């Protein structure tokens, strides 16, 4: 949760540079700046991240989920994860399309330009992706029972073949819960790995 918390203590100057680069993009679009909290909200409920156990997912699985969303429909915010699952941020501001920032990070020995997306748009794309993964939603959200079933790799409906249970649905839940919680707390969701 937040930008600063996704950087190690020794890299807080880089975090400030990233926030500055994000706000430059937002300013150019005429939208308000993003204010990153000094102390991010605690979104853990015991061992759960919201309602997700976070499971065992590598960036490869997170990237695969984003790819499923991108192949099914135009999903520019999920495309950011597909293109770079190692560093991306989504701010709780409604804007479109996602934008490259002037901030660069070293990933795998290479200098990579980092993008910013819109948290409300990411949430919408994740809800569309839920249908592709056959995850039932109730009023645009999952129920606690559905989240528990996803964490336990259980059937979500009668006749569920469970082929998406271990990787796809649990990875979706981790990203979805991050986006939902970030939106609820009005803080950026920052993926870093």
Residue pairs with C-beta under 8 A, 6 or more apart in sequence:
1 40
1 41
1 43
1 178
1 181
1 182
1 185
1 187
1 188
1 189
1 190
2 36
2 37
2 40
2 187
2 188
2 190
3 15
3 18
3 19
3 22
3 34
3 36
3 89
3 188
3 190
4 12
4 15
4 16
4 19
4 36
4 37
4 38
4 40
5 40
5 190
6 15
6 87
6 89
6 190
6 191
6 192
7 14
7 15
7 18
7 192
14 103
14 105
15 36
17 103
18 89
18 101
18 103
18 114
19 34
19 36
21 101
21 102
21 103
21 114
21 116
22 34
22 89
22 91
22 101
22 103
22 116
22 188
23 33
23 34
24 101
24 102
25 99
25 101
25 116
26 32
26 33
26 34
26 91
26 93
26 95
27 33
29 95
29 99
31 93
31 94
31 95
32 93
34 91
34 92
34 93
34 188
36 187
36 188
37 187
40 187
41 181
41 185
41 187
43 49
43 50
43 181
43 185
45 51
47 53
48 151
49 174
49 177
49 178
49 181
50 177
50 178
50 180
50 181
51 142
51 144
51 147
51 148
51 151
51 173
51 177
52 147
52 150
52 151
52 170
52 173
52 174
52 176
52 177
52 178
53 151
53 170
54 174
55 151
55 170
55 171
55 174
57 167
57 170
57 171
57 174
59 85
59 86
59 193
60 85
61 167
61 171
62 81
62 85
62 171
62 174
62 175
62 191
63 81
63 82
63 85
64 167
64 168
64 171
65 78
65 81
65 129
65 168
65 171
65 172
65 175
66 75
66 78
66 79
66 80
66 81
66 82
66 85
67 82
68 129
68 132
68 133
68 168
69 75
69 78
69 82
69 125
69 126
69 128
69 129
69 132
70 78
70 79
70 82
72 128
72 129
72 132
73 128
75 125
75 128
75 129
76 96
76 97
76 98
76 117
76 121
76 125
77 90
77 98
77 117
77 118
77 121
77 122
77 125
78 122
78 125
78 126
78 129
79 98
80 88
80 90
80 98
80 115
80 117
81 88
81 175
81 191
83 115
84 107
84 112
84 114
84 115
85 191
85 193
86 105
86 107
86 108
86 112
86 191
86 192
86 193
87 105
87 107
87 112
87 114
87 190
87 191
87 192
87 193
88 114
88 115
88 116
88 117
88 190
88 191
89 114
89 115
89 116
89 117
89 188
89 189
89 190
89 191
90 116
90 117
90 118
90 119
90 122
90 179
90 182
90 188
90 189
90 190
91 116
91 117
91 118
91 119
91 188
92 119
92 120
92 182
92 183
92 186
92 187
92 188
93 118
93 119
93 120
94 118
94 120
94 121
95 118
95 121
96 118
96 121
98 115
98 116
98 117
98 118
98 121
99 115
99 116
100 113
100 114
100 115
101 113
101 114
101 115
101 116
103 113
103 114
104 111
104 112
104 113
104 114
105 111
105 112
105 114
106 112
119 179
119 182
119 183
119 188
119 189
120 183
122 179
122 189
123 176
123 179
123 180
123 183
126 172
126 175
126 176
126 179
127 137
127 140
129 172
130 136
130 137
130 142
130 172
130 176
131 137
133 164
133 168
133 169
133 172
134 156
134 157
134 160
134 164
135 142
135 146
135 150
135 156
135 169
135 172
136 142
136 146
136 156
136 157
141 180
142 150
142 173
142 176
146 156
147 173
147 177
149 155
149 156
150 156
150 165
150 169
150 170
150 172
150 173
151 170
151 173
153 162
153 165
153 166
153 169
153 170
154 162
154 165
155 162
156 169
178 189
178 191
179 189
181 189
182 188
182 189
